[in-house]
């Protein structure tokens, strides 16, 4: 019984010592980082409080202890705490970057050349009916895959020029499928070709415009790709004169993908804007901070 009581007493002493140690080091760290003005204010308050109860000794001890800590160890401890905080922030930044990269990889993995099998089927039909045209579509498909696969695997270095190259190859294939039902117009200044632009976004907008705007329209229509800079913002538009868009409908997978990627890459500095022009059709606009590629 006595041994049990002794063990409980020892446990209580250890717990008390641990709590006191935590409080001491918390106080030590606070004194190390607080500025002299705030520390002096606490000295004044301590003397006022303990003076009111006629026991100034605790205030005197508080002044001497805190002053000694601040003078003798404050600089070193402050530097240690700053270094520790910087290390933690660096670790958090690294984890956030890795999370962003993983999310980006998962989102980009959703972007697939959905038209691939249709294109192969088209080539198969053209081989029998129009071999020269089959050869052209085959060449466009190779060009498209050469452009798209490295960009889907890349985490950086994508430019608007590379995205336009990919889009031209894709649209050439779609024109072979849709014939006179699809017209294409590019209005992009040459100097914007070196501007950084996220991979596969332009491609997704064009696919979306054809699938939801032009293919359902019997006579087809025109895809217009425009780019410009306004107040340090790069604006890239993909517009069509198809059947139009319901602005109140939920985003599909492609548009939701773009919104998520823009949020991951730029936060609130970028946006995807969907509009219905007065003349009909739809216009999707990606707006990101504009900067030139280094070395361009």
Backbone bond lengths (Angstrom), bond angles and torsions (degrees), N, CA, C in turn:
res aa  C-N    CA-C-N  psi(-1)  N-CA   C-N-CA  omega(-1)  CA-C   N-CA-C  phi
1 X - - - 1.460 - - 1.523 110.36 -
2 X 1.337 115.58 -45.21 1.451 120.16 178.99 1.523 110.78 -65.70
3 X 1.338 116.09 -39.51 1.471 119.30 178.20 1.521 110.80 -62.40
4 X 1.333 116.96 -39.59 1.455 120.83 178.70 1.521 110.61 -64.19
5 X 1.324 117.05 -42.25 1.449 120.68 178.53 1.522 111.52 -64.72
6 X 1.330 115.71 -38.46 1.466 119.76 178.09 1.526 110.65 -63.98
7 X 1.361 115.98 -41.95 1.472 119.73 179.82 1.534 110.83 -63.75
8 X 1.356 115.89 -41.16 1.459 118.77 178.24 1.524 111.10 -64.30
9 X 1.316 115.22 -39.65 1.467 119.43 178.81 1.524 110.79 -64.41
10 X 1.353 116.32 -41.19 1.464 120.13 178.81 1.539 111.11 -65.49
11 X 1.339 114.94 -40.54 1.470 118.61 177.85 1.532 110.60 -62.09
12 X 1.332 115.42 -42.19 1.461 119.48 179.42 1.526 110.66 -63.68
13 X 1.340 116.25 -40.03 1.461 120.20 179.42 1.538 110.52 -64.93
14 X 1.350 116.01 -41.64 1.468 119.52 179.43 1.529 111.02 -64.27
15 X 1.341 116.48 -43.27 1.461 119.81 178.99 1.524 111.06 -64.26
16 X 1.333 115.50 -41.50 1.470 119.78 178.93 1.519 110.75 -63.33
17 X 1.334 115.75 -44.53 1.465 120.32 179.37 1.537 110.95 -62.15
18 X 1.330 115.98 -40.28 1.466 119.65 179.27 1.523 111.18 -63.74
19 X 1.335 117.02 -42.90 1.456 120.50 179.78 1.524 111.04 -66.66
20 X 1.360 115.52 -42.46 1.462 119.50 178.36 1.525 110.42 -62.39
21 X 1.347 116.46 -39.96 1.464 120.98 178.68 1.523 111.20 -62.32
22 X 1.346 116.23 -42.68 1.466 120.00 177.80 1.526 110.77 -60.90
23 X 1.351 115.23 -45.93 1.463 119.36 -179.25 1.523 110.88 -63.36
24 X 1.350 116.61 -40.21 1.467 120.08 -179.93 1.521 111.37 -62.42
25 X 1.341 116.99 -47.03 1.463 119.24 -178.28 1.524 111.68 -71.13
26 X 1.325 116.74 -30.03 1.459 118.67 173.88 1.532 110.12 -65.20
27 X 1.344 116.04 -42.61 1.454 120.77 176.44 1.529 110.78 -64.25
28 X 1.323 116.87 -43.07 1.463 123.01 179.94 1.530 110.25 -58.91
29 X 1.345 115.68 -47.23 1.471 119.89 -179.01 1.523 111.25 -66.49
30 X 1.336 115.44 -36.40 1.462 118.16 179.91 1.523 110.64 -65.37
31 X 1.320 117.30 -45.52 1.459 121.24 178.47 1.527 110.50 -61.04
32 X 1.323 116.42 -36.18 1.468 120.72 -177.59 1.524 111.93 -65.75
33 X 1.318 117.42 -35.64 1.467 119.83 -173.28 1.528 113.49 -100.80
34 X 1.348 118.50 -21.11 1.457 120.01 -177.35 1.532 109.33 -69.94
35 X 1.328 116.45 147.02 1.469 118.26 179.22 1.531 110.05 -79.14
36 X 1.339 114.60 162.70 1.460 120.47 -174.05 1.528 111.90 -61.66
37 X 1.309 117.15 -35.54 1.463 119.58 -177.15 1.529 111.20 -63.36
38 X 1.328 116.38 -47.05 1.464 119.63 179.73 1.527 110.93 -65.99
39 X 1.350 115.97 -37.42 1.460 118.88 178.55 1.529 110.55 -63.65
40 X 1.324 116.84 -41.94 1.464 120.34 179.27 1.531 111.09 -63.27
41 X 1.335 116.25 -35.89 1.466 119.32 177.52 1.523 110.64 -63.01
42 X 1.359 116.55 -40.41 1.480 119.03 178.40 1.524 110.90 -66.07
43 X 1.337 118.05 -34.24 1.460 120.27 175.49 1.530 110.33 -61.38
44 X 1.319 115.26 -46.95 1.464 119.68 -179.52 1.523 111.21 -60.50
45 X 1.334 116.17 -45.43 1.462 119.79 179.69 1.519 111.19 -62.98
46 X 1.348 116.59 -39.26 1.465 120.29 179.51 1.527 110.86 -62.50
47 X 1.348 117.23 -43.61 1.471 120.16 179.69 1.524 110.73 -66.93
48 X 1.329 116.99 -37.57 1.465 119.33 178.76 1.521 110.25 -64.39
49 X 1.355 115.86 -46.76 1.463 119.34 -176.39 1.527 111.45 -65.44
50 X 1.353 115.99 -53.43 1.465 118.21 -176.65 1.529 111.61 -71.18
51 X 1.372 116.82 -24.29 1.466 118.99 174.61 1.511 111.39 -67.17
52 X 1.354 115.79 -34.08 1.459 119.68 179.33 1.519 111.70 -66.49
53 X 1.321 118.31 -27.12 1.469 121.34 179.95 1.530 111.31 -103.14
54 X 1.343 114.59 12.17 1.462 121.07 176.07 1.520 113.94 59.40
55 X 1.349 117.52 33.20 1.470 121.13 175.32 1.525 108.37 -133.96
56 X 1.332 117.49 75.88 1.469 120.35 -175.59 1.527 114.08 -74.27
57 X 1.353 117.54 -12.12 1.468 119.16 -175.25 1.527 113.14 -57.54
58 X 1.344 121.10 -45.29 1.473 119.81 179.02 1.532 112.50 -58.79
59 X 1.324 116.80 -37.17 1.459 119.77 178.53 1.521 110.79 -65.57
60 X 1.352 116.10 -39.54 1.471 119.93 178.84 1.516 110.59 -64.68
61 X 1.343 115.92 -45.82 1.469 119.34 178.23 1.537 111.27 -62.41
62 X 1.333 116.51 -40.08 1.467 120.05 178.39 1.523 110.60 -61.50
63 X 1.335 115.99 -42.01 1.468 119.42 179.69 1.524 110.80 -63.08
64 X 1.332 117.24 -49.56 1.462 120.34 -176.73 1.525 111.31 -64.37
65 X 1.339 117.27 -44.56 1.465 120.31 -177.61 1.531 111.08 -64.73
66 X 1.330 116.03 -48.47 1.464 118.98 -178.23 1.524 111.49 -67.15
67 X 1.349 116.91 -37.23 1.463 120.41 177.93 1.524 110.00 -64.11
68 X 1.358 116.12 -43.67 1.468 119.45 179.31 1.524 112.16 -62.64
69 X 1.338 115.77 -44.34 1.469 119.19 178.41 1.527 110.62 -60.14
70 X 1.326 115.46 -45.06 1.462 120.39 -176.85 1.519 110.89 -63.38
71 X 1.321 117.75 -42.33 1.460 121.13 -176.04 1.529 111.64 -77.53
72 X 1.332 116.47 -47.50 1.459 120.37 -171.68 1.530 113.67 -82.28
73 X 1.331 116.79 -38.38 1.473 118.22 -173.38 1.526 113.85 -125.58
74 X 1.328 116.50 -5.99 1.455 119.25 -174.51 1.515 113.76 -60.10
75 X 1.342 116.85 -46.12 1.466 119.85 -178.08 1.511 112.95 -61.59
76 X 1.337 115.60 -45.92 1.459 119.24 -178.97 1.524 111.20 -66.67
77 X 1.344 116.31 -44.28 1.470 119.30 -178.57 1.521 110.65 -66.73
78 X 1.302 116.59 -37.73 1.465 120.01 178.03 1.523 110.35 -61.57
79 X 1.343 115.81 -44.10 1.458 119.76 178.74 1.527 111.05 -62.11
80 X 1.359 115.67 -40.44 1.469 119.55 178.42 1.521 111.10 -63.07
81 X 1.333 116.76 -43.20 1.462 120.59 -179.22 1.523 111.35 -66.66
82 X 1.337 116.25 -40.49 1.461 119.97 177.80 1.523 110.58 -63.03
83 X 1.342 115.71 -43.12 1.467 119.80 179.06 1.527 111.08 -64.31
84 X 1.333 116.14 -40.26 1.463 120.18 178.45 1.520 111.14 -63.99
85 X 1.337 115.31 -43.36 1.466 119.89 179.28 1.527 110.74 -63.57
86 X 1.337 116.49 -40.84 1.464 120.11 178.90 1.524 111.08 -64.35
87 X 1.339 115.47 -39.16 1.467 119.51 178.72 1.526 111.00 -64.16
88 X 1.339 115.69 -44.14 1.467 119.27 179.06 1.520 111.16 -62.55
89 X 1.347 116.46 -42.17 1.459 119.61 178.70 1.517 111.08 -63.68
90 X 1.344 116.45 -38.79 1.465 119.81 178.82 1.518 110.86 -65.30
91 X 1.353 116.15 -39.98 1.461 119.58 178.62 1.524 110.85 -65.97
92 X 1.329 116.06 -40.92 1.465 119.62 178.32 1.518 110.54 -64.33
93 X 1.341 116.08 -42.49 1.468 119.87 178.94 1.522 110.97 -62.18
94 X 1.346 115.67 -39.33 1.465 119.29 178.69 1.521 111.03 -64.83
95 X 1.336 116.18 -43.79 1.460 119.94 178.74 1.525 111.19 -64.35
96 X 1.353 116.41 -40.82 1.463 119.55 178.79 1.525 110.61 -64.20
97 X 1.362 116.11 -40.06 1.460 119.22 179.17 1.523 110.88 -64.53
98 X 1.346 116.40 -42.25 1.463 119.72 179.07 1.530 110.64 -64.76
99 X 1.345 116.13 -39.61 1.462 119.39 177.77 1.520 110.42 -63.43
100 X 1.334 115.99 -43.76 1.466 119.96 179.01 1.520 111.01 -61.13
101 X 1.353 116.01 -43.55 1.459 119.57 179.55 1.527 111.25 -62.66
102 X 1.354 115.30 -40.13 1.470 118.51 178.61 1.524 111.08 -65.78
103 X 1.340 115.83 -41.75 1.463 119.29 178.54 1.520 110.90 -65.11
104 X 1.348 115.50 -40.69 1.458 119.03 178.69 1.520 111.09 -62.63
105 X 1.345 116.33 -42.12 1.461 119.96 179.24 1.523 110.66 -62.46
106 X 1.344 115.96 -41.55 1.464 119.34 179.72 1.524 111.57 -66.11
107 X 1.342 115.73 -40.23 1.460 118.95 179.87 1.521 111.89 -69.17
108 X 1.354 116.69 -41.61 1.458 119.64 179.93 1.523 111.23 -67.78
109 X 1.333 116.41 -28.42 1.462 119.17 178.96 1.524 111.70 -64.47
110 X 1.376 116.09 -21.00 1.458 119.37 178.60 1.526 111.87 -74.97
111 X 1.354 116.28 -20.00 1.460 120.90 -176.81 1.524 108.51 -85.77
112 X 1.308 117.54 103.31 1.453 122.76 -177.86 1.523 109.90 -121.70
113 X 1.332 118.02 152.03 1.473 119.72 175.76 1.525 110.17 -73.06
114 X 1.360 115.41 83.54 1.464 120.88 -174.55 1.533 112.11 -59.65
115 X 1.303 115.34 -25.37 1.460 118.84 -175.75 1.526 112.75 -84.74
116 X 1.352 117.65 1.07 1.465 120.30 -172.51 1.524 112.26 -57.24
117 X 1.332 117.14 -50.05 1.459 119.37 -176.96 1.523 111.12 -67.71
118 X 1.331 117.21 -36.18 1.458 119.67 175.90 1.524 110.97 -63.35
119 X 1.334 115.99 -37.77 1.460 119.52 179.19 1.524 111.30 -66.70
120 X 1.321 116.00 -42.04 1.464 119.20 177.93 1.529 110.75 -63.59
121 X 1.330 116.06 -38.64 1.463 119.08 177.05 1.525 110.84 -65.41
122 X 1.350 115.82 -38.29 1.464 120.17 177.85 1.527 110.49 -62.82
123 X 1.319 115.91 -44.26 1.460 119.49 178.62 1.527 110.54 -60.32
124 X 1.347 115.88 -40.72 1.466 119.68 178.68 1.517 111.99 -60.73
125 X 1.334 117.30 -41.13 1.467 120.14 179.01 1.521 111.40 -69.12
126 X 1.338 115.77 -41.44 1.461 119.28 -177.18 1.528 112.20 -68.71
127 X 1.318 117.15 -28.00 1.468 119.65 177.72 1.530 110.08 -58.09
128 X 1.326 115.64 -35.18 1.463 119.80 -178.76 1.528 112.44 -83.88
129 X 1.353 116.71 -32.77 1.467 119.08 -173.40 1.525 113.89 -104.34
130 X 1.339 117.59 -32.43 1.462 120.66 -176.38 1.531 109.17 -151.03
131 X 1.322 117.32 77.30 1.469 121.02 -176.67 1.538 114.25 -53.37
132 X 1.357 120.84 -42.98 1.470 119.11 178.85 1.535 112.43 -59.71
133 X 1.331 115.97 -40.25 1.470 119.39 178.20 1.525 110.68 -67.28
134 X 1.323 117.09 -36.94 1.472 121.19 176.61 1.522 110.18 -59.91
135 X 1.341 115.73 -41.38 1.472 119.81 179.34 1.526 110.98 -64.00
136 X 1.350 117.29 -38.53 1.460 120.74 178.90 1.531 111.15 -65.30
137 X 1.336 116.06 -45.21 1.469 119.60 179.80 1.523 110.22 -63.92
138 X 1.317 115.78 -39.19 1.474 120.55 177.89 1.525 110.36 -60.70
139 X 1.336 116.85 -43.18 1.461 120.73 179.00 1.530 110.80 -64.83
140 X 1.328 116.71 -40.90 1.471 120.01 177.59 1.527 111.13 -64.04
141 X 1.315 117.16 -38.79 1.465 120.63 179.13 1.526 110.97 -63.91
142 X 1.333 116.29 -43.21 1.470 119.75 177.58 1.525 110.34 -61.54
143 X 1.336 116.27 -42.87 1.462 120.18 179.19 1.523 110.85 -62.46
144 X 1.324 115.44 -41.10 1.460 119.79 179.45 1.525 111.23 -63.02
145 X 1.311 117.12 -47.68 1.464 120.55 -177.70 1.522 111.44 -66.53
146 X 1.318 117.06 -36.66 1.463 119.84 177.45 1.516 111.51 -63.67
147 X 1.318 116.13 -32.68 1.467 119.95 179.46 1.521 112.07 -82.79
148 X 1.322 117.31 -40.14 1.459 120.72 -170.74 1.515 113.75 -78.81
149 X 1.321 118.46 -43.21 1.464 119.77 -173.70 1.526 112.81 -62.75
150 X 1.358 119.92 -47.68 1.465 117.84 177.32 1.515 112.96 -61.65
151 X 1.340 118.08 -34.97 1.455 120.62 -178.37 1.516 111.60 -70.55
152 X 1.323 117.77 -36.12 1.464 120.19 178.76 1.517 111.41 -69.05
153 X 1.346 116.92 -25.35 1.465 120.17 179.34 1.518 111.70 -90.88
154 X 1.323 117.26 -16.50 1.455 121.31 -174.98 1.514 111.03 -82.05
155 X 1.351 116.05 143.05 1.464 120.81 177.01 1.525 111.66 -99.39
156 X 1.300 117.86 -2.55 1.452 119.70 -178.30 1.510 110.47 -169.85
157 X 1.342 116.08 177.07 1.446 121.20 177.16 1.511 114.68 82.90
158 X 1.331 118.55 2.26 1.457 120.86 -179.56 1.524 109.15 -75.24
159 X 1.321 116.21 139.19 1.457 121.34 178.20 1.518 109.86 -123.47
160 X 1.318 114.84 164.00 1.456 119.58 178.07 1.525 110.10 -63.21
161 X 1.325 116.59 -35.60 1.462 119.55 178.41 1.519 112.67 -60.50
162 X 1.337 116.68 -41.50 1.468 120.47 178.32 1.522 110.88 -66.18
163 X 1.330 115.67 -38.05 1.471 119.04 179.04 1.528 111.38 -67.46
164 X 1.328 116.56 -35.99 1.464 119.93 176.93 1.526 111.25 -67.10
165 X 1.321 116.36 -39.01 1.471 120.30 177.06 1.524 110.88 -60.15
166 X 1.316 115.29 -44.11 1.456 120.33 178.15 1.531 110.65 -64.09
167 X 1.324 116.41 -44.21 1.462 120.44 -177.12 1.528 111.57 -65.82
168 X 1.322 117.73 -37.01 1.468 120.14 178.73 1.530 110.44 -64.12
169 X 1.327 116.64 -40.24 1.465 119.55 178.49 1.521 110.61 -65.04
170 X 1.334 115.54 -42.59 1.465 119.51 178.75 1.523 111.40 -62.99
171 X 1.329 116.50 -46.10 1.463 120.28 -178.04 1.527 112.10 -66.95
172 X 1.321 116.93 -30.93 1.463 119.37 176.38 1.531 110.42 -63.77
173 X 1.324 116.24 -38.40 1.467 120.40 177.08 1.522 110.02 -67.34
174 X 1.330 116.20 -43.45 1.462 119.14 -179.54 1.528 111.60 -65.53
175 X 1.338 117.33 -33.96 1.471 119.61 176.29 1.519 111.41 -66.67
176 X 1.332 116.19 -33.05 1.461 118.98 176.20 1.523 110.47 -66.20
177 X 1.330 116.23 -32.21 1.469 119.99 178.99 1.526 112.18 -79.23
178 X 1.346 115.91 -44.60 1.461 119.82 -172.61 1.525 113.40 -93.33
179 X 1.362 116.68 -10.19 1.470 121.71 178.64 1.529 110.11 57.49
180 X 1.338 116.46 -131.91 1.453 121.53 -174.50 1.534 112.29 -72.06
181 X 1.329 118.31 -5.16 1.464 120.84 179.41 1.525 112.03 -76.56
182 X 1.325 117.68 -9.28 1.463 120.06 -178.29 1.524 110.32 -128.31
183 X 1.320 116.04 119.02 1.462 123.01 172.55 1.527 108.28 -113.80
184 X 1.320 116.58 150.19 1.467 121.52 -174.67 1.527 109.17 -130.36
185 X 1.320 116.39 139.87 1.461 121.30 175.92 1.530 108.83 -139.90
186 X 1.338 116.43 129.62 1.465 122.46 176.63 1.521 108.80 -112.19
187 X 1.319 116.54 129.91 1.463 122.76 177.29 1.527 108.09 -128.39
188 X 1.334 115.47 72.72 1.461 121.69 -175.66 1.529 109.08 -128.04
189 X 1.316 119.05 118.23 1.472 121.00 177.24 1.522 111.39 -60.18
190 X 1.320 116.39 143.99 1.467 120.35 -176.92 1.527 112.55 -59.74
191 X 1.336 117.74 -35.80 1.468 119.68 -174.84 1.527 112.28 -66.03
192 X 1.335 117.39 -19.12 1.462 119.64 179.71 1.524 112.70 -81.14
193 X 1.329 116.95 -6.20 1.463 119.19 -179.42 1.512 113.63 -61.84
194 X 1.333 117.38 -27.68 1.473 120.65 -178.78 1.522 112.97 -91.09
195 X 1.336 117.44 -0.68 1.465 120.16 -179.48 1.528 110.54 -71.99
196 X 1.334 118.62 132.35 1.470 120.49 176.55 1.523 111.27 -58.62
197 X 1.332 115.38 137.51 1.463 120.71 179.38 1.519 107.90 -151.44
198 X 1.340 118.60 132.82 1.471 121.34 -175.07 1.525 112.14 -58.46
199 X 1.323 117.50 139.19 1.469 121.00 -178.25 1.520 112.63 -66.07
200 X 1.322 115.49 144.44 1.449 126.18 171.36 1.527 115.17 73.41
201 X 1.334 118.74 -4.77 1.470 118.86 -179.61 1.525 111.52 -69.95
202 X 1.332 115.97 -47.01 1.465 119.47 179.14 1.520 110.20 -60.70
203 X 1.325 115.65 -41.82 1.461 121.46 178.67 1.534 110.89 -58.72
204 X 1.325 116.46 -44.41 1.466 121.17 -179.60 1.525 111.58 -62.81
205 X 1.331 116.91 -42.09 1.465 120.39 179.95 1.530 111.07 -64.61
206 X 1.329 116.68 -39.66 1.468 119.99 179.79 1.526 110.06 -67.91
207 X 1.324 117.33 -44.02 1.468 120.64 177.21 1.527 109.91 -58.02
208 X 1.329 115.91 -43.24 1.456 120.73 -178.37 1.531 111.12 -64.17
209 X 1.342 116.69 -40.98 1.462 120.77 -179.42 1.530 111.32 -64.64
210 X 1.327 116.01 -40.76 1.468 119.01 -179.97 1.517 111.08 -70.27
211 X 1.335 115.94 -46.58 1.462 120.22 -175.25 1.523 112.28 -65.31
212 X 1.341 116.76 -43.88 1.467 119.98 -173.14 1.526 113.22 -100.91
213 X 1.336 117.27 -17.38 1.447 118.77 -176.95 1.508 115.25 -107.25
214 X 1.348 117.64 -47.56 1.456 120.84 -171.49 1.526 114.78 -98.90
215 X 1.336 117.23 -41.02 1.472 118.10 -178.23 1.530 112.72 -61.10
216 X 1.349 119.84 -37.53 1.475 118.61 178.36 1.534 113.06 -72.55
217 X 1.329 117.88 -12.14 1.457 121.76 -177.92 1.537 108.91 -90.79
218 X 1.307 117.56 124.39 1.471 121.91 -172.77 1.515 111.36 -55.70
219 X 1.322 117.70 -47.31 1.458 120.22 -176.98 1.524 113.24 -85.95
220 X 1.342 117.81 -0.66 1.459 120.42 179.70 1.511 111.69 72.40
221 X 1.319 116.48 -147.53 1.458 119.56 -179.08 1.514 112.20 170.50
222 X 1.326 115.16 -156.55 1.466 121.91 -173.70 1.524 111.10 -121.92
223 X 1.332 114.79 136.63 1.465 122.22 170.66 1.521 107.29 -100.26
224 X 1.326 117.00 127.70 1.462 121.81 177.47 1.530 109.22 -119.25
225 X 1.333 115.45 124.76 1.461 121.10 177.99 1.523 107.35 -110.52
226 X 1.327 116.31 120.81 1.461 121.49 -178.98 1.516 110.05 -125.14
227 X 1.327 116.31 152.16 1.472 121.16 174.81 1.518 108.90 -145.22
228 X 1.324 115.35 142.93 1.461 120.68 179.15 1.525 108.26 -158.90
229 X 1.313 115.47 168.32 1.463 121.70 177.17 1.516 108.55 -119.04
230 X 1.330 115.66 129.27 1.458 121.72 176.43 1.521 109.29 -133.55
231 X 1.323 115.99 115.85 1.474 122.16 176.85 1.534 110.85 50.29
232 X 1.314 116.48 58.42 1.468 123.48 176.84 1.527 113.34 62.16
233 X 1.326 116.77 22.14 1.459 120.98 176.81 1.521 109.23 -121.96
234 X 1.333 116.05 127.19 1.458 121.23 175.45 1.522 108.15 -86.49
235 X 1.321 115.49 122.89 1.462 121.47 -178.25 1.525 108.31 -115.43
236 X 1.315 116.21 120.95 1.459 121.72 178.85 1.528 108.03 -119.47
237 X 1.325 116.24 118.75 1.461 122.21 -177.36 1.521 110.95 -107.73
238 X 1.313 115.16 141.79 1.469 121.98 168.07 1.520 106.09 -124.42
239 X 1.340 115.54 110.72 1.461 120.84 -175.87 1.525 110.28 -118.51
240 X 1.316 115.97 149.01 1.464 120.99 175.55 1.524 108.72 -138.79
241 X 1.328 114.58 160.31 1.470 120.05 176.72 1.521 110.11 -109.95
242 X 1.338 114.68 41.25 1.460 120.90 -177.74 1.514 113.04 -82.35
243 X 1.325 115.30 -148.02 1.466 120.56 -172.45 1.518 112.87 -76.75
244 X 1.332 117.35 -5.98 1.458 119.56 178.63 1.520 112.27 97.97
245 X 1.333 115.69 -177.54 1.457 121.35 -175.03 1.525 109.62 -143.04
246 X 1.312 115.59 145.86 1.461 121.96 174.95 1.538 107.75 -89.15
247 X 1.316 116.78 106.21 1.464 120.94 -176.54 1.519 112.69 -66.70
248 X 1.327 117.46 -15.16 1.466 120.69 -178.68 1.530 112.32 -95.61
249 X 1.332 116.51 -4.71 1.467 119.67 179.46 1.524 110.42 -77.83
250 X 1.328 116.66 155.52 1.458 121.22 177.35 1.523 110.43 -69.85
251 X 1.343 115.11 153.06 1.463 119.89 175.57 1.519 110.41 -64.87
252 X 1.335 114.98 145.33 1.452 119.30 169.99 1.524 110.18 -79.78
253 X 1.327 116.53 -174.75 1.467 121.21 -177.89 1.523 111.11 -60.37
254 X 1.345 116.32 -43.22 1.460 119.74 -176.73 1.518 113.14 -62.95
255 X 1.333 117.71 -48.84 1.460 120.83 -179.08 1.525 111.68 -68.95
256 X 1.339 116.64 -39.07 1.470 119.59 176.73 1.521 110.62 -61.97
257 X 1.330 115.87 -38.26 1.463 121.43 177.42 1.528 110.50 -59.88
258 X 1.328 116.47 -46.09 1.460 120.73 -179.36 1.521 110.63 -62.85
259 X 1.318 117.63 -44.35 1.469 120.17 -179.70 1.530 110.84 -60.76
260 X 1.323 117.31 -43.28 1.468 120.63 -179.86 1.518 110.90 -64.22
261 X 1.321 117.00 -43.12 1.463 120.54 -179.03 1.522 111.14 -66.27
262 X 1.315 117.89 -40.51 1.462 120.72 177.33 1.525 110.65 -61.74
263 X 1.335 116.97 -40.31 1.458 120.82 178.45 1.520 110.92 -64.37
264 X 1.331 116.96 -41.96 1.460 121.11 179.38 1.526 111.89 -66.29
265 X 1.319 116.25 -39.78 1.464 120.62 -175.03 1.525 113.34 -80.89
266 X 1.328 117.32 -39.92 1.460 120.20 -169.90 1.523 114.49 -126.84
267 X 1.318 118.55 -5.55 1.452 119.71 -176.48 1.519 110.94 65.43
268 X 1.334 116.21 -132.59 1.465 120.85 -178.31 1.525 113.07 -85.43
269 X 1.338 116.99 5.24 1.460 120.16 -179.19 1.528 112.60 -84.86
270 X 1.313 118.19 -4.85 1.466 121.32 -178.25 1.516 109.69 -133.79
271 X 1.334 115.48 160.32 1.462 119.37 178.99 1.522 110.39 -159.32
272 X 1.323 113.86 159.64 1.458 122.04 171.66 1.517 106.95 -112.95
273 X 1.338 116.03 122.55 1.464 121.39 -177.77 1.523 108.89 -114.46
274 X 1.321 116.22 126.95 1.462 122.14 177.68 1.524 108.42 -110.30
275 X 1.336 116.70 126.85 1.451 121.32 -177.80 1.524 110.95 -131.40
276 X 1.319 115.42 155.04 1.464 122.21 174.81 1.523 107.79 -112.71
277 X 1.337 118.76 102.30 1.464 121.23 -178.44 1.531 111.40 -59.76
278 X 1.341 117.11 150.92 1.467 120.47 -179.98 1.531 113.15 -57.52
279 X 1.347 116.80 -31.99 1.459 120.12 -178.63 1.513 114.44 -80.43
280 X 1.332 118.45 0.24 1.458 121.94 -178.98 1.518 112.11 104.79
281 X 1.301 115.49 171.37 1.460 120.36 -178.37 1.512 111.99 83.70
282 X 1.326 115.93 -156.49 1.457 121.65 -178.66 1.515 109.55 -149.75
283 X 1.317 114.97 156.11 1.463 120.68 179.07 1.525 108.37 -140.16
284 X 1.337 115.84 122.46 1.465 122.09 177.66 1.523 108.27 -109.99
285 X 1.327 116.02 133.48 1.462 120.66 -173.56 1.521 110.55 -129.58
286 X 1.339 115.78 122.42 1.464 121.59 173.35 1.524 107.72 -97.15
287 X 1.333 116.79 126.36 1.458 121.95 -177.16 1.523 109.29 -124.76
288 X 1.339 115.57 115.56 1.456 121.66 -176.13 1.530 109.42 -132.07
289 X 1.341 117.56 161.05 1.473 119.27 175.62 1.527 110.37 -59.85
290 X 1.325 115.80 136.00 1.470 120.09 -176.68 1.518 110.09 -93.71
291 X 1.318 115.22 131.69 1.469 121.32 171.38 1.515 107.98 -153.52
292 X 1.313 115.22 148.97 1.451 120.68 179.49 1.515 109.70 -81.84
293 X 1.321 116.32 149.40 1.455 121.32 175.53 1.514 108.99 -65.53
294 X 1.356 116.32 136.96 1.472 120.03 179.66 1.519 109.74 -59.25
295 X 1.308 115.51 132.70 1.460 120.45 178.67 1.490 113.03 88.28
296 X 1.379 116.64 -2.88 1.441 119.56 -179.42 1.518 110.96 -78.43
